[in-house]
């Protein structure tokens, strides 16, 4: 069990180191993983391991660490002192590796200056924008978690694991989505930082850009490939959050690159790196099951050409068994559904609330629900339809599919794989642009290999314009988030303005009774005091009866409630009968995007009093 006094009450703020130390340890842990990954790649492949293989070694080490942390938490032996020593040990390894990284950075700077001189004007502008984007994303990744997804699941669940180990939370369906990425965030929390996840997503951004540009035959094509990745608008969201979607997508892109480039000598070391990267992605998120299955099949086909099918089958099975399978076995054991809640409809007595939640997930992010919105969806893949959705589309780079068709013959499997995964995503997945990131990256990898053409030249100019817009937005985001990395006072200001539920949770801490079991309308569970009950399956819509709300609150032992009367009328009706008000306050809507902060809301706090006469009626 956890080696922490009063562990059930430990909050996020209590775990974190002071600002500069928190930022430093995040950077050093990533550097430590990179150092060990490079050593692993050299051990597997030899001293001549290339950039792709070193990056795959980095992914493999991340996968092993996250699987180990998840296993410890699942066994409820996640001793916080041991995890902290592990995190700090990685940080020390990273510190020892810093001179090497600095030396490489100097080499990259020199080669970049030489490249700048050799490029035409469009390429020069693109190269400068890529540098600006890397700087902005790197600084922004050091900022605190403020987006709702991170505070709900990607930090909230690892914090819950630190408190209790991995336990069933039937009322908290988002906890079922937690995978290997959350294990890494848990390691970061134990080490005193809540920004490790975002720093790893930034590392994934670099890995994805390098993997796409790796196949490029010329310097100009490498800049073209880098712009396709770094200038993609969706990176404004995925590159600056704790959500493990960008890094796994980079891992599968890297695996596919290794399979294509080394098809003739796809030996055991290459299989280990490639299949390990795919298994890591599958263990991070359900959506990678589609692409992972396709990649394993492609890997077996590649192994058949190299006459190493038995070895490929064995390595793929071991990778999945050690890395991905425990996540799905956990959910099967806790909830009777390895993909919970998405197979709930096939059970003999499905839970209506879970069915509603699962359908809501599929329709999230404004996914098409009518023929008209379905016809509009391809437009949403390319351009934002509102200022508030600037970070949602894949951007003009999605048109690289037209250029990818002109790719060299040996690289056409990239397009075929992208098409197959796209079909699966449309039929079975969540129809949101971010779930098409992998096909986008794979088509980009093929597009960089296409020869010169008017279409490619036009797309390159459009990418430069788009990269300029994204660079401005990234700099603004970095300017807003980065100060919090160096000052706890500025962190509080940033969180108040940008973090969903932050101001509300601080107010709740002042008005709620000690040791109350809290039900709060906010889903920013990482910010809530312990103990709390997740609100996701609360039957608070008009189609449900007041008695169901009463049963939910009584069944979970809830003694205090904080809710928005406007959005939860039945909870309000219940509190009118069975509660005592202890406070009311108006809050401004917090969000990263300033265009999404245009509203206010009222929160009412109350305790539950079952002794009231009106409650007995």
MIGU-52649 format. One record per residue (C-alpha): x, y, z; residue number from 0. Coordinates in pm, whole numbers. Example, Ala and Ser with C-alpha at 12.3 -4.5 7.8 and 13.67 -1.06 7.14 Angstrom:
REM MIGU-52649
1230;-450;780;0 .
1367;-106;714;1 .
//
This chain:
REM MIGU-52649
0;0;0;0 .
99;364;-23;1 .
370;495;204;2 .
201;831;264;3 .
47;963;587;4 .
-327;1008;543;5 .
-303;883;187;6 .
-677;893;114;7 .
-677;1269;164;8 .
-364;1363;-30;9 .
-441;1627;-292;10 .
-269;1725;-613;11 .
-111;2038;-462;12 .
39;1833;-176;13 .
228;1611;-420;14 .
386;1883;-631;15 .
736;2022;-589;16 .
791;2400;-606;17 .
756;2546;-954;18 .
1116;2545;-1081;19 .
1190;2204;-928;20 .
868;2066;-1077;21 .
962;2189;-1423;22 .
1320;2067;-1393;23 .
1225;1715;-1287;24 .
982;1683;-1581;25 .
1254;1775;-1830;26 .
1511;1548;-1665;27 .
1277;1247;-1653;28 .
1212;1277;-2027;29 .
1587;1308;-2086;30 .
1642;1001;-1868;31 .
1395;798;-2071;32 .
1566;915;-2391;33 .
1908;814;-2257;34 .
1798;464;-2155;35 .
1603;423;-2480;36 .
1908;509;-2691;37 .
2117;260;-2494;38 .
1849;-7;-2542;39 .
1842;55;-2918;40 .
2221;25;-2938;41 .
2209;-297;-2737;42 .
1944;-444;-2968;43 .
2067;-315;-3303;44 .
2429;-217;-3251;45 .
2624;104;-3214;46 .
2506;222;-3556;47 .
2141;246;-3442;48 .
1977;526;-3642;49 .
1738;798;-3523;50 .
1426;586;-3583;51 .
1567;298;-3380;52 .
1676;523;-3093;53 .
1331;682;-3090;54 .
1172;335;-3088;55 .
1399;244;-2796;56 .
1267;553;-2616;57 .
909;437;-2677;58 .
994;83;-2560;59 .
1143;210;-2233;60 .
836;429;-2175;61 .
616;126;-2239;62 .
807;-90;-1993;63 .
803;175;-1720;64 .
433;249;-1762;65 .
343;-122;-1763;66 .
543;-175;-1443;67 .
380;121;-1266;68 .
34;8;-1380;69 .
101;-345;-1253;70 .
214;-215;-913;71 .
-95;4;-882;72 .
-318;-285;-992;73 .
-165;-505;-723;74 .
-206;-213;-477;75 .
166;-213;-401;76 .
241;128;-552;77 .
456;254;-266;78 .
489;627;-322;79 .
843;639;-182;80 .
959;371;-427;81 .
787;548;-717;82 .
944;878;-616;83 .
1289;720;-606;84 .
1223;571;-950;85 .
1120;910;-1090;86 .
1414;1091;-934;87 .
1651;817;-1048;88 .
1532;874;-1404;89 .
1587;1244;-1348;90 .
1946;1183;-1237;91 .
2003;968;-1547;92 .
1864;1252;-1755;93 .
2096;1502;-1585;94 .
2395;1285;-1676;95 .
2265;1273;-2033;96 .
2222;1650;-2065;97 .
2578;1720;-2194;98 .
2517;1474;-2478;99 .
2181;1635;-2558;100 .
2335;1981;-2557;101 .
2610;1861;-2791;102 .
2347;1721;-3028;103 .
2153;2047;-3010;104 .
2466;2236;-3115;105 .
2513;1994;-3407;106 .
2148;2039;-3507;107 .
2189;2417;-3492;108 .
2492;2399;-3721;109 .
2320;2168;-3970;110 .
2007;2386;-3959;111 .
2208;2697;-4051;112 .
2365;2508;-4341;113 .
2022;2383;-4448;114 .
1879;2735;-4434;115 .
2141;2856;-4679;116 .
2074;2571;-4920;117 .
1694;2604;-4927;118 .
1479;2821;-5155;119 .
1278;3103;-4998;120 .
966;2894;-4925;121 .
1177;2630;-4758;122 .
1364;2890;-4552;123 .
1043;3038;-4420;124 .
912;2689;-4344;125 .
1231;2597;-4159;126 .
1215;2911;-3944;127 .
848;2846;-3864;128 .
930;2488;-3762;129 .
1186;2623;-3518;130 .
938;2874;-3375;131 .
676;2602;-3339;132 .
915;2372;-3154;133 .
1008;2651;-2915;134 .
646;2748;-2852;135 .
524;2391;-2803;136 .
819;2313;-2576;137 .
749;2611;-2351;138 .
374;2548;-2351;139 .
425;2184;-2250;140 .
589;2302;-1927;141 .
265;2468;-1819;142 .
17;2304;-1579;143 .
-270;2080;-1688;144 .
-569;2305;-1754;145 .
-783;2127;-2015;146 .
-1092;1940;-1900;147 .
-981;1603;-2044;148 .
-657;1608;-1846;149 .
-820;1714;-1521;150 .
-1100;1462;-1564;151 .
-904;1154;-1662;152 .
-539;1190;-1755;153 .
-433;1344;-1422;154 .
-744;1263;-1219;155 .
-718;885;-1260;156 .
-342;857;-1185;157 .
-399;1067;-873;158 .
-675;826;-770;159 .
-436;534;-832;160 .
-181;695;-602;161 .
-446;731;-335;162 .
-602;385;-353;163 .
-429;172;-614;164 .
-621;62;-923;165 .
-969;-20;-797;166 .
-1308;-48;-966;167 .
-1487;288;-993;168 .
-1822;189;-1149;169 .
-1963;542;-1119;170 .
-1659;695;-1296;171 .
-1664;567;-1656;172 .
-1369;785;-1759;173 .
-1153;575;-1524;174 .
-1213;277;-1755;175 .
-1030;460;-2035;176 .
-706;491;-1838;177 .
-412;306;-1990;178 .
-35;295;-1998;179 .
-6;670;-2045;180 .
-175;729;-1711;181 .
90;504;-1553;182 .
355;750;-1670;183 .
156;1044;-1534;184 .
130;857;-1203;185 .
507;820;-1198;186 .
539;1194;-1260;187 .
296;1276;-978;188 .
494;1059;-739;189 .
806;1245;-849;190 .
643;1579;-773;191 .
527;1701;-1116;192 .
196;1713;-1302;193 .
353;1820;-1634;194 .
536;1498;-1728;195 .
252;1388;-1956;196 .
261;1708;-2160;197 .
642;1695;-2180;198 .
613;1341;-2317;199 .
354;1458;-2571;200 .
605;1721;-2682;201 .
862;1444;-2718;202 .
601;1256;-2924;203 .
564;1562;-3147;204 .
938;1551;-3218;205 .
928;1175;-3277;206 .
635;1212;-3520;207 .
804;1494;-3713;208 .
1129;1296;-3741;209 .
948;976;-3842;210 .
755;1156;-4119;211 .
1062;1342;-4246;212 .
1278;1029;-4225;213 .
1164;899;-4564;214 .
1218;1233;-4741;215 .
1473;1210;-5025;216 .
1575;1580;-5019;217 .
1631;1857;-4768;218 .
1328;2048;-4898;219 .
1112;1739;-4855;220 .
1225;1706;-4494;221 .
1112;2062;-4424;222 .
786;1984;-4604;223 .
733;1678;-4381;224 .
818;1872;-4065;225 .
561;2138;-4153;226 .
297;1870;-4209;227 .
344;1764;-3845;228 .
446;2075;-3653;229 .
213;2309;-3842;230 .
-92;2084;-3795;231 .
-352;2288;-3597;232 .
-456;1993;-3381;233 .
-108;1996;-3224;234 .
-219;2310;-3038;235 .
-438;2074;-2838;236 .
-264;1736;-2841;237 .
87;1876;-2800;238 .
2;2077;-2488;239 .
-206;1835;-2280;240 .
-157;1523;-2068;241 .
-371;1323;-2313;242 .
-173;1024;-2442;243 .
-285;1035;-2803;244 .
-4;1215;-2984;245 .
279;1002;-2841;246 .
107;667;-2924;247 .
29;798;-3275;248 .
398;886;-3312;249 .
482;534;-3189;250 .
269;364;-3456;251 .
407;597;-3724;252 .
758;508;-3612;253 .
675;136;-3618;254 .
533;161;-3970;255 .
839;355;-4084;256 .
1067;79;-3951;257 .
861;-190;-4125;258 .
867;-7;-4459;259 .
1232;100;-4451;260 .
1365;-233;-4328;261 .
1131;-472;-4504;262 .
1415;-677;-4653;263 .
1590;-728;-4317;264 .
1307;-725;-4069;265 .
1496;-918;-3803;266 .
1434;-981;-3432;267 .
1571;-643;-3308;268 .
1357;-453;-3562;269 .
1051;-660;-3467;270 .
1110;-593;-3098;271 .
1126;-218;-3152;272 .
833;-203;-3395;273 .
594;-442;-3220;274 .
681;-293;-2880;275 .
585;53;-3006;276 .
254;-80;-3144;277 .
172;-263;-2819;278 .
240;57;-2624;279 .
-8;246;-2841;280 .
-275;-23;-2796;281 .
-223;-9;-2421;282 .
-273;368;-2415;283 .
-613;407;-2580;284 .
-891;192;-2725;285 .
-880;369;-3060;286 .
-533;229;-3129;287 .
-678;-123;-3147;288 .
-774;-56;-3510;289 .
-438;71;-3623;290 .
-252;-174;-3397;291 .
-426;-476;-3550;292 .
-350;-344;-3900;293 .
14;-285;-3811;294 .
57;-631;-3661;295 .
-84;-785;-3979;296 .
145;-570;-4190;297 .
436;-665;-3967;298 .
362;-1034;-4013;299 .
342;-983;-4388;300 .
677;-803;-4376;301 .
821;-1087;-4164;302 .
692;-1337;-4421;303 .
897;-1162;-4689;304 .
1199;-1185;-4457;305 .
1112;-1549;-4373;306 .
1081;-1483;-4000;307 .
710;-1537;-3933;308 .
746;-1758;-3619;309 .
974;-1502;-3455;310 .
735;-1222;-3548;311 .
433;-1403;-3401;312 .
621;-1475;-3078;313 .
749;-1120;-3035;314 .
410;-964;-3115;315 .
238;-1195;-2863;316 .
492;-1117;-2592;317 .
468;-742;-2655;318 .
88;-742;-2635;319 .
84;-980;-2338;320 .
326;-774;-2130;321 .
223;-423;-2229;322 .
-133;-392;-2360;323 .
-321;-697;-2230;324 .
-317;-604;-1857;325 .
-518;-287;-1931;326 .
-795;-481;-2103;327 .
-789;-769;-1854;328 .
-827;-511;-1575;329 .
-1145;-372;-1728;330 .
-1281;-721;-1798;331 .
-1222;-816;-1434;332 .
-1373;-494;-1292;333 .
-1660;-430;-1532;334 .
-1712;-747;-1737;335 .
-1615;-560;-2054;336 .
-1257;-522;-2183;337 .
-1362;-214;-2383;338 .
-1596;-76;-2120;339 .
-1836;87;-2174;340 .
-1845;32;-2552;341 .
-1956;-334;-2540;342 .
-2222;-264;-2279;343 .
-2498;-288;-2540;344 .
-2418;-656;-2597;345 .
-2469;-756;-2235;346 .
-2789;-934;-2131;347 .
-2884;-649;-1891;348 .
-2706;-334;-2008;349 .
-2686;-29;-1785;350 .
-2888;251;-1953;351 .
-2667;520;-1801;352 .
-2353;355;-1941;353 .
-2516;319;-2282;354 .
-2596;690;-2282;355 .
-2241;772;-2175;356 .
-2088;550;-2447;357 .
-2303;709;-2716;358 .
-2212;1051;-2585;359 .
-1843;967;-2622;360 .
-1891;865;-2983;361 .
-2082;1185;-3057;362 .
-1840;1411;-2867;363 .
-1654;1700;-3029;364 .
-1946;1774;-3259;365 .
-1931;1446;-3449;366 .
-2177;1413;-3740;367 .
-2529;1313;-3639;368 .
-2718;1400;-3961;369 .
-2650;1373;-4334;370 .
-2589;1747;-4348;371 .
-2334;1739;-4066;372 .
-2173;1430;-4222;373 .
-2117;1623;-4546;374 .
-1972;1907;-4338;375 .
-1728;1675;-4156;376 .
-1458;1671;-4431;377 .
-1451;2050;-4408;378 .
-1407;2027;-4029;379 .
-1109;1800;-4087;380 .
-932;2081;-4271;381 .
-1047;2418;-4136;382 .
-1191;2540;-3803;383 .
-1550;2656;-3838;384 .
-1534;2886;-3533;385 .
-1254;3071;-3348;386 .
-1314;2840;-3051;387 .
-1232;2532;-3262;388 .
-894;2655;-3390;389 .
-711;2356;-3237;390 .
-950;2086;-3363;391 .
-882;2024;-3736;392 .
-594;1844;-3905;393 .
-555;2144;-4132;394 .
-469;2194;-4496;395 .
-209;1919;-4464;396 .
-493;1667;-4488;397 .
-476;1730;-4863;398 .
-140;1552;-4860;399 .
-342;1241;-4947;400 .
-352;1381;-5303;401 .
29;1406;-5307;402 .
72;1071;-5132;403 .
-80;902;-5436;404 .
233;1006;-5625;405 .
466;845;-5370;406 .
739;607;-5470;407 .
623;251;-5513;408 .
802;107;-5208;409 .
625;363;-4986;410 .
272;307;-5114;411 .
191;62;-4831;412 .
179;374;-4611;413 .
-121;500;-4809;414 .
-287;158;-4810;415 .
-251;129;-4433;416 .
-385;482;-4386;417 .
-691;402;-4600;418 .
-763;82;-4406;419 .
-743;253;-4067;420 .
-957;543;-4191;421 .
-1234;303;-4293;422 .
-1226;134;-3951;423 .
-1231;473;-3775;424 .
-1531;593;-3975;425 .
-1732;276;-3910;426 .
-1641;198;-3550;427 .
-1454;495;-3402;428 .
-1528;840;-3272;429 .
-1579;1081;-3560;430 .
-1349;1359;-3447;431 .
-1046;1490;-3640;432 .
-799;1378;-3371;433 .
-897;1015;-3426;434 .
-770;1045;-3783;435 .
-425;1163;-3676;436 .
-255;832;-3756;437 .
-379;809;-4116;438 .
-277;1174;-4152;439 .
77;1102;-4031;440 .
107;794;-4251;441 .
-9;981;-4561;442 .
233;1260;-4472;443 .
514;1002;-4459;444 .
422;891;-4810;445 .
374;1246;-4941;446 .
731;1350;-4857;447 .
861;1079;-5090;448 .
664;1206;-5390;449 .
860;1381;-5661;450 .
823;1752;-5744;451 .
487;1858;-5886;452 .
269;2168;-5908;453 .
31;2017;-5656;454 .
307;1952;-5406;455 .
450;2300;-5456;456 .
109;2460;-5398;457 .
52;2251;-5087;458 .
392;2353;-4953;459 .
304;2723;-4988;460 .
-31;2667;-4816;461 .
146;2481;-4536;462 .
379;2776;-4481;463 .
78;3007;-4443;464 .
-93;2764;-4205;465 .
227;2710;-4004;466 .
248;3087;-3958;467 .
-103;3100;-3810;468 .
-38;2798;-3586;469 .
295;2949;-3475;470 .
121;3270;-3362;471 .
-141;3069;-3171;472 .
127;2847;-3016;473 .
328;3149;-2903;474 .
18;3300;-2744;475 .
-54;2970;-2570;476 .
306;2939;-2453;477 .
302;3296;-2319;478 .
-12;3211;-2122;479 .
100;2872;-1985;480 .
479;2888;-1948;481 .
495;3147;-1664;482 .
323;2891;-1438;483 .
626;2664;-1484;484 .
850;2909;-1297;485 .
626;3059;-1028;486 .
361;2909;-802;487 .
190;3247;-776;488 .
163;3267;-1155;489 .
47;2905;-1164;490 .
-250;2998;-946;491 .
-335;3285;-1181;492 .
-305;3063;-1491;493 .
-515;2788;-1338;494 .
-787;3031;-1232;495 .
-817;3169;-1585;496 .
-764;2854;-1790;497 .
-831;2541;-1581;498 .
-1184;2407;-1585;499 .
-1315;2378;-1229;500 .
-1007;2522;-1054;501 .
-1166;2828;-891;502 .
-1471;2621;-810;503 .
-1269;2348;-637;504 .
-1078;2603;-426;505 .
-1407;2753;-311;506 .
-1546;2408;-229;507 .
-1245;2336;-8;508 .
-1341;2636;207;509 .
-1712;2563;249;510 .
-1736;2184;256;511 .
-1742;2005;594;512 .
-1433;1803;685;513 .
-1435;1441;563;514 .
-1747;1497;352;515 .
-1806;1255;65;516 .
-1853;1501;-218;517 .
-2055;1491;-537;518 .
-1959;1786;-759;519 .
-2098;1891;-1096;520 .
-1742;1959;-1217;521 .
-1557;1676;-1391;522 .
-1213;1814;-1299;523 .
-1162;1528;-1057;524 .
-790;1593;-1018;525 .
-880;1914;-833;526 .
-1145;1776;-599;527 .
-1079;1696;-233;528 .
-1105;1337;-115;529 .
-1330;1148;-91;530 .
-1549;1224;-394;531 .
-1794;1040;-618;532 .
-1773;1095;-993;533 .
-2074;1269;-1143;534 .
-2069;1102;-1486;535 .
-2350;852;-1430;536 .
-2566;1074;-1210;537 .
-2924;1042;-1344;538 .
-2984;1416;-1351;539 .
-3163;1458;-1685;540 .
-3534;1524;-1717;541 .
-3601;1170;-1842;542 .
-3504;1031;-1500;543 .
-3704;1051;-1184;544 .
-3616;1226;-861;545 .
-3605;891;-681;546 .
-3318;777;-901;547 .
-3117;1082;-795;548 .
-3201;1002;-434;549 .
-3094;639;-480;550 .
-2766;743;-643;551 .
-2677;982;-361;552 .
-2777;737;-88;553 .
-2612;439;-257;554 .
-2274;612;-280;555 .
-2277;755;71;556 .
-2269;1116;-53;557 .
-2288;1372;227;558 .
-2224;1698;36;559 .
-2312;1827;-310;560 .
-2187;2113;-528;561 .
-2394;2161;-844;562 .
-2515;2406;-1108;563 .
-2891;2453;-1061;564 .
-2938;2546;-1427;565 .
-2785;2222;-1552;566 .
-2901;1987;-1275;567 .
-3266;2061;-1194;568 .
-3333;1722;-1035;569 .
-3035;1756;-803;570 .
-3170;2095;-707;571 .
-3510;1942;-636;572 .
-3348;1673;-422;573 .
-3145;1927;-221;574 .
-3460;2136;-167;575 .
-3610;1832;5;576 .
-3305;1661;158;577 .
-3029;1919;188;578 .
-2910;2229;365;579 .
-2744;2504;163;580 .
-2395;2606;282;581 .
-2299;2849;7;582 .
-2357;2987;-342;583 .
-2114;3155;-581;584 .
-2090;3273;-943;585 .
-1785;3172;-1151;586 .
-1650;3273;-1491;587 .
-1605;2989;-1737;588 .
-1234;2896;-1747;589 .
-1082;2774;-2075;590 .
-757;2776;-2268;591 .
-912;2935;-2572;592 .
-1020;3295;-2489;593 .
-1317;3263;-2727;594 .
-1455;2990;-2499;595 .
-1461;3206;-2182;596 .
-1774;3405;-2262;597 .
-2009;3276;-1993;598 .
-2065;3253;-1618;599 .
-2232;2989;-1405;600 .
-2364;2956;-1051;601 .
-2262;2677;-813;602 .
-2462;2590;-503;603 .
-2302;2390;-221;604 .
-2516;2191;20;605 .
-2496;1910;271;606 .
-2730;1610;265;607 .
-2960;1579;565;608 .
-3161;1257;565;609 .
-3327;1356;894;610 .
-3535;1636;738;611 .
-3907;1570;744;612 .
-3944;1665;376;613 .
-3681;1407;283;614 .
-3881;1125;440;615 .
-4185;1193;225;616 .
//
